[in-house]
């Protein structure tokens, strides 16, 4: 397959996004000076005492722990002023935005009450300066908007996104307003929440009430190495301070496809699983599909996708949502009593539908 990479100067703003598919933060003397010093000392120690008592009570998501990770070390600060901005939408809504993918690209969350039809590019603010942008892509699933600076600020730095993330690890949220890291915890991954089928897999994150009030939608979640594992949505789930976040793997997929294909969207692999089973067992493989070309067979049970363990059909759906098109994916499958590795290359569902129309007028 020829290299699909094109010069990024050939990228053009788009006015429409991906197709939609179904199912888915003086003066003082003597005694006065001593008293003042004692008060300052108590004020300084008080947050630490609260943090320790909160950890004992299991309320760590509500505790403001600037720069400290769960092991007592310092979280690496890669989400600096060079990576974080404010995006100002035309209705006056202000969200957090991040530099990602390359130095002149910005990822922002499109507010729910803004219609994408006729959407005008927002401004991005850093410090006291505003910069114009153009819209390269909007994801219908996640309402993620990829922007490009018309003239980028000096010394921007894309935030790193890891290949994988264990949801058992601690996370932090950097508030752009205060520059403070707030501790959070990934509580799980939802494809369905309280009976509502979500259009895409989302991380369920416990922030605590304090973290949520200080961090705007679009705020990055970073792990203890300073790598981004997701960004906050504007959806507050309950009074415990839980919210949904878009996984970093989804953002990495969009960035990869835009760099290499100049478009992004859901992928097509070409197999189906048994509808009455929670086990990801292959029931049918479509002819001339990536799955067929990779050697997947009916009866195969998918064990992992790109090294990420898959135990249920929902796990499989979440893994497929994060696969970039035109990039080789590795599936481990159980066939009879043997484990095999299969390589396949997902295609954009949009391209698959176009091909079907051309071949079947």
Secondary structure, 3 states (H helix, E strand, C coil): CCCCCCCHHHCCCCCCCCCCCCCCCCCCCHHHHHHHHHHHHHHHHHHHHHHHHHHHCCCHHHCCCCCECCCCCECCCCCCCCCEEEEECCCCCEEEEEECCCCCEEEEECCCCCCCCCCCCCEEEECCEEECEEEEEEECCCCEEEEEECCCCCCCCCCCECCCCCCCCEEEEECCCCCCEEEEEEEEEEEEECCEEEEEEEEEEECHHHHHHHCCCCCEEECCCCCEEEEEEEEECCCCCEEEEEEHHHHHHHHHHHHHCCCCCCEECCEEECCCCCCCEEEEECCCCHHHHHCCCCCCEEEEECCEECCCHHHHHHHHHCCCCCCEEEEEEEECCEEEEEEEECEEHHHHHHHHHHHCC
